[in-house]
Amino acid sequence: MEIERTSVGQYVVRNARGGSMSIGTGQDGSFTPVELLLAAIGGCTAIDVDHITSRRAEPTQFSVEVTGDKVRDTAGGNRMQNLTVEFTVTFPSGADGDAAREALPRSLQQSHDRLCTVSRTVELGTPVSIVEAAGSSGD
């Protein structure tokens, strides 16, 4: 993953497959880093749940709302708390829809407990190293 500055507070992030998106400070329509974190948590879980349930029936509605509170903790640092991923999923009537409805709670639990790399990494906590690349100061 590479992030390139385009102007003050504005960046383009690119993945190895050629995809790109704008990120920024929230002064325009670009996603902020916190919004991307919430999207990553919700998106990861949504993919897991969708793969499991849609094998049984195509949903008639599938939406996910991810919320959290940005706080300053007692150490004076910013962080998120109260992260919640709320699914609204409906399936058609009939045997296939019934099977998908029955699989939904289990798929949510499986995503949380073992499948979603993003939420598991956040919950378990993983150290992040921030380093300056050799020669980056421009001397």
TARA-V355247 format. One record per residue. N is the residue number from 1. RES is the residue in one letter. SS is DSSP state (H for helix, E for strand, C for the rest). OMEGA is omega as a letter, one per 40 degrees, with the letter a starting at -180 (999 if undefined). D_CENTER is the distance of its C-alpha to the mean C-alpha in Angstrom with 1 decimal. Layout:
BEGIN
n: {N/N}
res: {RES/RES}
ss: {SS/SS}
omega: {OMEGA/OMEGA}
d_center: {D_CENTER/D_CENTER}
END
This chain:
BEGIN
n: {1/2/3/4/5/6/7/8/9/10/11/12/13/14/15/16/17/18/19/20/21/22/23/24/25/26/27/28/29/30/31/32/33/34/35/36/37/38/39/40/41/42/43/44/45/46/47/48/49/50/51/52/53/54/55/56/57/58/59/60/61/62/63/64/65/66/67/68/69/70/71/72/73/74/75/76/77/78/79/80/81/82/83/84/85/86/87/88/89/90/91/92/93/94/95/96/97/98/99/100/101/102/103/104/105/106/107/108/109/110/111/112/113/114/115/116/117/118/119/120/121/122/123/124/125/126/127/128/129/130/131/132/133/134/135/136/137/138/139}
res: {M/E/I/E/R/T/S/V/G/Q/Y/V/V/R/N/A/R/G/G/S/M/S/I/G/T/G/Q/D/G/S/F/T/P/V/E/L/L/L/A/A/I/G/G/C/T/A/I/D/V/D/H/I/T/S/R/R/A/E/P/T/Q/F/S/V/E/V/T/G/D/K/V/R/D/T/A/G/G/N/R/M/Q/N/L/T/V/E/F/T/V/T/F/P/S/G/A/D/G/D/A/A/R/E/A/L/P/R/S/L/Q/Q/S/H/D/R/L/C/T/V/S/R/T/V/E/L/G/T/P/V/S/I/V/E/A/A/G/S/S/G/D}
ss: {C/E/E/E/E/E/E/C/C/E/E/E/E/E/C/C/C/C/C/E/E/E/E/E/C/C/C/C/C/C/E/C/H/H/H/H/H/H/H/H/H/H/H/H/H/H/H/H/H/H/H/H/H/C/C/C/C/C/E/E/E/E/E/E/E/E/E/E/E/E/E/E/C/C/C/C/C/E/E/E/E/E/E/E/E/E/E/E/E/E/E/C/C/C/H/H/H/H/H/H/H/H/H/H/H/H/H/H/H/H/H/H/H/H/H/C/H/H/H/H/H/H/H/H/C/C/C/C/C/C/C/C/C/C/C/C/C/C/C}
omega: {i/i/a/i/i/i/a/i/a/a/i/i/a/i/a/a/i/i/i/i/i/i/a/a/a/i/i/a/a/i/i/i/i/i/i/i/i/i/i/i/a/a/i/i/i/i/i/a/a/a/a/a/a/i/a/i/i/a/i/i/i/i/a/i/a/a/i/a/i/a/i/a/a/i/i/a/i/i/i/i/i/i/a/i/a/a/i/a/i/a/i/i/a/a/a/i/i/i/i/i/i/a/a/a/i/a/i/a/i/i/a/a/a/a/a/a/a/a/i/i/i/a/a/a/i/i/i/i/i/a/i/i/i/i/a/a/i/i/999}
d_center: {15.5/17.9/17.8/21.0/22.4/24.0/25.4/25.1/21.5/20.4/18.9/17.9/15.4/16.5/15.6/18.5/18.6/19.6/16.6/16.2/14.8/16.0/14.6/16.8/17.9/17.5/21.1/20.4/17.9/15.7/12.2/12.4/10.7/9.7/8.3/6.3/5.1/4.6/3.4/1.3/2.8/4.4/4.7/5.7/7.8/9.1/10.3/12.0/13.6/14.7/16.3/18.2/19.3/20.1/22.6/24.6/24.3/22.6/20.8/22.6/19.6/15.9/13.6/10.7/10.7/8.5/10.9/12.0/15.1/15.5/18.8/21.4/22.3/25.9/25.7/25.0/21.5/18.5/15.5/13.2/14.6/14.7/11.0/11.3/9.6/12.6/13.6/16.6/17.9/21.6/23.7/27.3/30.3/32.0/31.8/28.7/26.8/28.1/26.9/23.3/23.5/24.9/22.1/19.2/19.5/19.9/16.9/14.7/16.5/16.4/12.6/12.6/15.7/15.5/13.2/9.5/9.8/6.7/7.7/11.2/11.2/10.3/12.9/15.4/15.3/15.9/18.3/17.4/20.5/21.1/24.3/26.5/27.5/31.2/33.1/30.4/32.6/34.8/38.1}
END
